[in-house]
Amino acid sequence: MRNPTYSLDEDGSIFETTEPLQIEGGLLGMEFNSKDECVFTIRQFHIRNCLDYSVYKSDSKRLIIKCVNEECTFKCRAYVGKGSGNWVITKVSGPHTCMSSTMSQDHRKLDSNLICNSIKSLINSDASLKVKHIIAHIWETFNYTISYKKAWISKNKAIAAIYGNWETSYNDLPQWLLVMKTFLPGTIIELETLPIFSNEGTQISGARVFHRLFWAFQPCIKGFSFCKPVVQVDGTWLYGKYRGILLMAVAQDGNRNIFPIAFALVEGETEEAWSFFLRNLRMHVTPQPNLCLISDRHQSIKSAYNNPDNGWQHPPSSHVYCIRHIAQNFMREFRDKELRKKIINMGYALNEATYEYYRGEIRKVNIEALQWIDNIPREKWTRSFDGGKRWGHMTTNLTESMNSVLKSTRNLPITALVKSTYYRMGTLFGKRGHDWTKMLGSGKLFTENCMKGIKEEVIKSNSHTVMQFDRERFCFLVQETVHHSDGRPTTHYNVDLQNLTCECGRFQTFHVPCSHVIAACSSIRHDYYVHIADVFKVVNVFKVYEESFIGIPTETSWPQYEGDTLFHKDRMRRNKKGRPNSCRIRTEMDNVEKEKRRCGICREIGHMRRKCPTRPGPST
């Protein structure tokens, strides 16, 4: 029978080319390139056969093991060959004659180093791999169930082996920042560090501690000028060995694509950290007037925004709240799901009439709830009173989506994390830039999503009638001629093309002509396309991704960093032992309401198709 051969994979893991022999004699004569391969083979053999051994002697030239049971005669010896320099198993004394009286679901030779080599390829493809999946992989590979702690340690070792040591990654960060400044002109980098003091209280020269980092790439900064003037900000936890918060600012282009514009690493969601992020965001990335900043109602964000030193007051901008967080705060106070739905409907209302309707519904049920919601300025959380500044965005879902996209990145050491944002953004710009170059050549004027909505409004406008209009002031009265089965009266809407408003609210909210505006324009043979915002034009979306990311040369061409050495902040390190504590605080937003199943025939609740009373019987 041919002995198996072993070698190292590209990612450093050891793999075998044939199935290992199931008898001790099969180990005899096996040859390996290194001692690690030899030890791995012996370990794998004993783990798969539910055996154990102890190391009798081990040095740079020999390895001698024996069975842990003193009554067993098994011994195995490996030496370095004089000519080839390879490790060879030269002697195997007797088979294992021991029998274990106990059974264990784990094996003491299945340590974190062996597991690390086994999962390297998995971690390389997805650094956010869950610990339970690592446990399942080891069970499938070795038929043993390891502990959560051992799997967590092995995952951190695999990440460190692929992406660099967690501590030395802080030392490497200034070098990478210098590379970005050199080869990526226009990149904004703001690094804050803290001094290091000795036990005597004197400052140590040439050494600093990492505190905060803000960075934004030039293509993102230039591309934002052609996006919607709306910025969503939020923070998310880091999952690695050291705690921290990744802050992000995200926008949206004219085709509803998510567009990240800035990142920051801070110690927590404090007022100082948010001031650091918002100040640099305003100064370097979003200096345009009349911007709309959407966030949750975190007190630190409100304080940082209202601070005049951070620049959000001049030029003027507006700060509004995410409706999901308002609904979450409402549930903490009143615990009423039906009222929460009415609160959300108030926020999403497109006109004042609809807003007042749901406000009246809340007044009938709970006057205290109405007082609670009235304490929040309505221009901060409703679409009907925001003047179109939100462009229809009611939540911070864009940043929440980016949190999910960067989940793998948030598991990496700090330098690898910053590098990952560069490579991810470069890939994103390359793909979208290529797609929009072809779209620009197709001759289309507006984006697909915009035209899809316009076609739906055109169909609705066919049932409208323009009752009267004022040519001097461009004011129209448009009647919906749809007949309501419940006896509701036909609705009339005032359209003002000079001020770009419609009484229904859709026109000023989404900056795209509604069906009433289209009907008014058609009545005077006026092109309604001129009332579509420029951000939805194909040429403007192309300009968002027009500037591509510049490639960084090989490491041999990098400039040498000669500044202070950067170190990690020791108090930011997670617990060194045991399973990491979950920092996730589950709230009402985590409780997703599942819609009750309905019958496929009558769409009623309480039965399925098989027991539907309206189901046709057999043919006669």
Buried (B, 14 or more C-beta within 10 A) or exposed (E): EEBBEBEBEEBBBBEBEEEBBEEBEBBBEBBBBBBBBBBBBBBBBBBBEEBBBEEEEEEEEBBBBBBBBEEBBBBBBBBBEEEEEBBBBBBBEEEBEBEEEEEEEEBEBBBBBBBBBBBBBBBBEEBBBEBEBBBEBBEEBBEBEBEBBBBBBBBBBBBBBBBBBBBBBBBBBBBBBBBBBBBBEBBBBBBEBEEBEEEEEEEEEEEBBBBBBBBBBBBBBBBBEBBBBBBBBBBBBBBBBBBBBBBBBBBBBBBEBBBBBBBBBBBBBBBBBBBBBBBBBBBBBBEEEEBBBBBBBBEBBBBBBEBEEBBBEEEEBBBBBBBBBBBBBBBEEBEBEEBBBBBBBBBBBBBBEBBEBBBEBBEEEBEEBBEBBEEBEBBBBBBBBBEBBBBBBBBBBBBBEBBEEBBBBBBBBBBBBBBBBBEBBBEBBEEBBEBBEEBBEEEEEBBEEBBEBBEEBBEBBEEBEBEEBEEEEBBBBBBBEEEEEEEEEEBEBBBBBEEBBBBBBBBBBBBBBBBBBBBBBBBEEBEBEEBBBEBBBBBBBBBBBBBEBBEBEEEEEBEEBEEBEBBBBEEBBBEEEEEBEEEEEEEBEEEEEEEEEEBEBEEEEEBEEEEBEEEEEEEE
